[in-house]
Amino acid sequence: MSLLSDHFPLLVLLAALLAAFFALLWKEDPADGRRFFLKALLGLVGGAVALGFLFQAVSR
């Protein structure tokens, strides 16, 4: 399966782009920006994975 045809790498790429955009937009200090980027990235990817498992459990 190709890297660009699988959903998870595209989800991580989109989450990384969004986290970088919001970190650059909202944080002035580079250390705060990196910390916010990691928190946002983990929150976006973790939330999507958790919702995926929840939807899979509910749909059975």
KATALIN-V642351 format. One record per residue. N is the residue number from 1. SS is DSSP state (A for helix, B for strand, O for the rest). PSI is psi in degrees with one decimal (NA if undefined). Layout:
# KATALIN-V642351
N&SS&PSI  N&SS&PSI
This chain:
# KATALIN-V642351
1&O&137.0  2&O&151.6  3&O&-35.4  4&O&-6.3  5&O&-9.2  6&O&145.9  7&A&-37.0  8&A&-46.0  9&A&-34.6  10&A&-36.1  11&A&-44.3  12&A&-40.2  13&A&-46.2  14&A&-42.4  15&A&-39.6  16&A&-41.2  17&A&-43.3  18&A&-43.6  19&A&-41.1  20&A&-42.4  21&A&-48.8  22&A&-32.9  23&A&-41.0  24&A&-32.5  25&A&-40.4  26&A&-21.1  27&O&131.5  28&O&-42.7  29&O&130.9  30&A&-36.0  31&A&-42.1  32&A&-36.3  33&A&-42.6  34&A&-41.3  35&A&-43.5  36&A&-39.8  37&A&-47.4  38&A&-42.3  39&A&-43.4  40&A&-42.2  41&A&-48.5  42&A&-37.3  43&A&-43.4  44&A&-47.6  45&A&-45.0  46&A&-39.7  47&A&-38.9  48&A&-40.9  49&A&-42.7  50&A&-42.9  51&A&-35.0  52&A&-44.4  53&A&-38.1  54&A&-44.8  55&A&-35.9  56&A&-38.8  57&A&-37.1  58&A&-33.3  59&A&-8.2  60&O&NA
